[in-house]
């Protein structure tokens, strides 16, 4: 050793058994799954990561649990790809960040989840219940206590007659407060009128427990459906058949123009450009592929006619790359442009309009951040940067300039444009159809709509539901 490495040399450390590439890929897939992290949609939610010795900007993903919880879930789901916790934590991608880390100002979170969390945090429920026979660490423990131990879908959807129900939980919570001499509770809650506010309330213990119980009853089916829809999305994405295309789509926040050295009055200029993003997945050459698109417009109206206008541009683009037989749409449940009777009416005419069958699935309210949100953030961030670096005479200050810049800037991103005139023309075309559009039963509660015939629609509470199917029939096709 002295001859090889000199005086005072150290022994060469013994190398352990290295992890296989398949395990490393499995861990990365797990971290990047929408079931375990969600993409952050802000233009500043970005991190510089070294990939193959080249620095790249990547959109941040916010982990939905701590590392211990994620590791337990990983072990349950991947029995054949086990590793130690320390290695699991070490393999966490740099762009997958923990809650509370720098730059984790998250917005557009679910009000139903957040209000229950705020109420439980206000009484420090983990500390109050730690010595009891029914400890409660978070809202998940609270939900478990009002359901059967087996927790079947019927338990989550209020169709089980064997569940303990909310009464036992309410009594337990009230007793906890009284045992700790808590007779009034101060807590914060999100409330909505024409906009959302974070209000501080003070209630006596009985009213507090009553309000918490009411919110838990509402949260129970919502939490189940949000998880089921994310899992169904991942399943369909991983098991696409030949000719099937999975389309995720959403309106991004409108792009507000910026310019360097702007006058004070420019701050109050409300000129904006609509940004609509799409990512679609398909099978090609034996592997899952995807393509991203951004639709821009000088029309800032967001309605069902806009979605139809975009579909008219999107389908020809998809057909350039895929011999498509079926479109599987996945979006959030925004009722002003996606989840309404007009959009379902268009869905029933999808095959007639575009020569392709279709079905539409919705994420639960305020859930379903996915790749298309990241596409919007990347596009707007680069546009802001370009406009601020440019001379004032060359700044991006209208939709046409934004469209022309986008087409030159991005090689792997297709940028398309529809005008306010096109939108109005489609709106007039759809008016007669929308006048005949029937009310859809339980539309806000349902999250899966599959066209069986032009006069028949399958409606489910959640996409993978084994029962609870509603077959909605109309007398004649709507065209």
Secondary structure, DSSP 4 states (H G I P E B T S, - for coil): -HHHH-TTPPPPPPP-PPPPHHHHHHHHHHHHSTTTEEE--STT-EEEEEETTEEEEEE-EEESS-HHHHHHHHHHH-TTS---HHHHHHT--TTEE-TTSTT----S--HHHHHHHHHHHHTTHHHHHTTSSS---SHHHHHHHTS-SS--HHHHTT--SSS--HHHHHHHHHHHHHHTT--EEEEEEEEESSSEEEEEEEEEHHHHHHHHHHHHHHHHHHHHHHHHHHHHHHHHHHTPPTTEEEEEEEEEEEEEP--TT--GGGGG---EEEEEEEEEEEEETTEEEEEEEEEEES----SHHHHHHHHHHHHHHHHHH---SEEEEEE---TTTTSSHHHHHHHHTHHHHHSSEEEEEEPPTT----HHHHHHHHHHHHHHHHHHHS-GGGS--SHHHHHHHHHHH-SSEEEEEE-HHHHHHHHHHHHHHHHTPPPPTTTTT--EEEEEETTEEEEESSTT-SS--EEEE-SS---
